Amino acid sequence: MKKHHQWNISYFIVTLIALTLAQFLFSERSSVELIPYSQFLQLLNEHKLSELRIEKDQISGKLQEPINGHSLFDLRQAAGLRQA
């Protein structure tokens, strides 16, 4: 009977590893592309944004066509720039 339980635990461990690997691979694909404000304005003028979210200190959204394999974008903040 112990061997049967050990077999079930082995399936559980293999499944856990497979799910962790799948999550890692899918999270890599959906990571965010950081773009400068000038590129954001260009994409906006060319109507290449499908979704746009503007918050107090962040602009992000979804691209119609992926950039470098990323379909989500976020604006890069200039170094030393502080919001008042």
Rosetta blueprint (number, residue, H / E / L):
1 M L
2 K H
3 K H
4 H H
5 H H
6 Q H
7 W H
8 N H
9 I H
10 S H
11 Y H
12 F H
13 I H
14 V H
15 T H
16 L H
17 I H
18 A H
19 L H
20 T H
21 L H
22 A H
23 Q H
24 F H
25 L H
26 F H
27 S H
28 E H
29 R H
30 S L
31 S L
32 V E
33 E E
34 L E
35 I E
36 P L
37 Y H
38 S H
39 Q H
40 F H
41 L H
42 Q H
43 L H
44 L H
45 N H
46 E L
47 H L
48 K L
49 L E
50 S E
51 E E
52 L E
53 R E
54 I E
55 E L
56 K L
57 D L
58 Q L
59 I E
60 S E
61 G E
62 K E
63 L E
64 Q E
65 E E
66 P E
67 I E
68 N L
69 G L
70 H E
71 S E
72 L E
73 F E
74 D E
75 L E
76 R L
77 Q L
78 A L
79 A L
80 G L
81 L L
82 R L
83 Q L
84 A L
